[in-house]
Amino acid sequence: MMTIDAPLQGAAQQVTDAWTALRSWMPVPGMGAIPINAFVLRDDEPMRVDTGLGALSDEFLERLWIEIGPAELRWIWLSHTDADHIGNLDRVLKVAPNARVITNFLGAGKMGMMGKGDPARLRLLEPGEVLEIGRRRLHQIRPPYYDAPRRWDCLTRPTACSSPQTPSARFSPARPSVLTTFPRRRSATGLSAGPRSMRRGLRTWIGGRSAPCWEASSGSTPTMCSRGTCRSRTASAG
């Protein structure tokens, strides 16, 4: 373990063939460090999930544009609109002319109060709405644990990516010096804290606050969650 006393941007880490994680850490005095991660989805209509810490703006954007060019970026999915997840939103929008921001009504309201984002470039999703981008379908889900009603995550077909804030993963005494992931086909039963229905059809799970990425196995049924109650909804593979 490596202790840190200032925000730190880590190297990009490939999670699946399509998803890459941009990992960062923020020190919390007396408690250790908290991971704050963002993701890039490489596809016909490339997307990123969250925009990282503003305190790491230059380092974050340098790593982001290595993964995907500004003109290529089409979508920005905001898991929630806390400052540590939209810290670089305006800088990204300024140089990525084709990018639109996916959020919900509460998220848009909070961004407005913070003076963040461009209302003309928002794509607001209704509760339960499924958004098609390129070959993929984005489903809204509630993570097993969440800290505000504006918080949501995305389940894509055929790959699922989420960022639940599990209490056990929220803080660590120090930044891990080595990051490991589960084998590609390991069972997702490690998600024991969440609703059982969220584990069905999943075969890859990478843990950590704002870090999990689940790969849905063929023929699985995505789980839709709203206000803490989960139900299954069948969707065609994307």
ChimeraX attribute file (.defattr): number of C-alpha atoms within 10 A of each C-alpha:
attribute: neighborCount
match mode: 1-to-1
recipient: residues
	/A:1	10
	/A:2	10
	/A:3	14
	/A:4	17
	/A:5	12
	/A:6	13
	/A:7	19
	/A:8	21
	/A:9	23
	/A:10	15
	/A:11	13
	/A:12	19
	/A:13	15
	/A:14	14
	/A:15	23
	/A:16	15
	/A:17	9
	/A:18	12
	/A:19	19
	/A:20	20
	/A:21	24
	/A:22	24
	/A:23	20
	/A:24	22
	/A:25	22
	/A:26	23
	/A:27	21
	/A:28	17
	/A:29	9
	/A:30	7
	/A:31	11
	/A:32	17
	/A:33	26
	/A:34	22
	/A:35	23
	/A:36	25
	/A:37	25
	/A:38	25
	/A:39	29
	/A:40	25
	/A:41	23
	/A:42	17
	/A:43	14
	/A:44	13
	/A:45	16
	/A:46	19
	/A:47	24
	/A:48	23
	/A:49	28
	/A:50	27
	/A:51	31
	/A:52	25
	/A:53	25
	/A:54	19
	/A:55	16
	/A:56	18
	/A:57	17
	/A:58	13
	/A:59	15
	/A:60	24
	/A:61	17
	/A:62	10
	/A:63	15
	/A:64	22
	/A:65	14
	/A:66	10
	/A:67	15
	/A:68	16
	/A:69	12
	/A:70	19
	/A:71	12
	/A:72	17
	/A:73	26
	/A:74	18
	/A:75	23
	/A:76	25
	/A:77	21
	/A:78	24
	/A:79	26
	/A:80	25
	/A:81	23
	/A:82	17
	/A:83	16
	/A:84	17
	/A:85	21
	/A:86	22
	/A:87	20
	/A:88	23
	/A:89	22
	/A:90	16
	/A:91	15
	/A:92	21
	/A:93	19
	/A:94	12
	/A:95	13
	/A:96	17
	/A:97	14
	/A:98	13
	/A:99	23
	/A:100	21
	/A:101	25
	/A:102	20
	/A:103	24
	/A:104	21
	/A:105	13
	/A:106	16
	/A:107	20
	/A:108	23
	/A:109	14
	/A:110	15
	/A:111	19
	/A:112	13
	/A:113	8
	/A:114	12
	/A:115	10
	/A:116	17
	/A:117	21
	/A:118	16
	/A:119	13
	/A:120	8
	/A:121	15
	/A:122	17
	/A:123	18
	/A:124	16
	/A:125	14
	/A:126	12
	/A:127	12
	/A:128	12
	/A:129	11
	/A:130	16
	/A:131	16
	/A:132	14
	/A:133	17
	/A:134	11
	/A:135	13
	/A:136	19
	/A:137	19
	/A:138	21
	/A:139	23
	/A:140	24
	/A:141	23
	/A:142	25
	/A:143	22
	/A:144	19
	/A:145	16
	/A:146	17
	/A:147	10
	/A:148	10
	/A:149	12
	/A:150	19
	/A:151	22
	/A:152	24
	/A:153	24
	/A:154	23
	/A:155	24
	/A:156	25
	/A:157	24
	/A:158	20
	/A:159	24
	/A:160	22
	/A:161	25
	/A:162	26
	/A:163	28
	/A:164	26
	/A:165	18
	/A:166	19
	/A:167	12
	/A:168	10
	/A:169	15
	/A:170	15
	/A:171	19
	/A:172	18
	/A:173	16
	/A:174	20
	/A:175	21
	/A:176	14
	/A:177	8
	/A:178	7
	/A:179	7
	/A:180	9
	/A:181	14
	/A:182	14
	/A:183	11
	/A:184	14
	/A:185	12
	/A:186	14
	/A:187	16
	/A:188	20
	/A:189	16
	/A:190	13
	/A:191	17
	/A:192	11
	/A:193	12
	/A:194	15
	/A:195	17
	/A:196	12
	/A:197	15
	/A:198	24
	/A:199	21
	/A:200	18
	/A:201	19
	/A:202	23
	/A:203	19
	/A:204	27
	/A:205	28
	/A:206	24
	/A:207	20
	/A:208	22
	/A:209	20
	/A:210	28
	/A:211	24
	/A:212	21
	/A:213	25
	/A:214	25
	/A:215	23
	/A:216	25
	/A:217	17
	/A:218	12
	/A:219	12
	/A:220	16
	/A:221	20
	/A:222	27
	/A:223	22
	/A:224	21
	/A:225	24
	/A:226	15
	/A:227	8
	/A:228	14
	/A:229	9
	/A:230	17
	/A:231	12
	/A:232	13
	/A:233	11
	/A:234	11
	/A:235	15
	/A:236	12
	/A:237	16
	/A:238	14
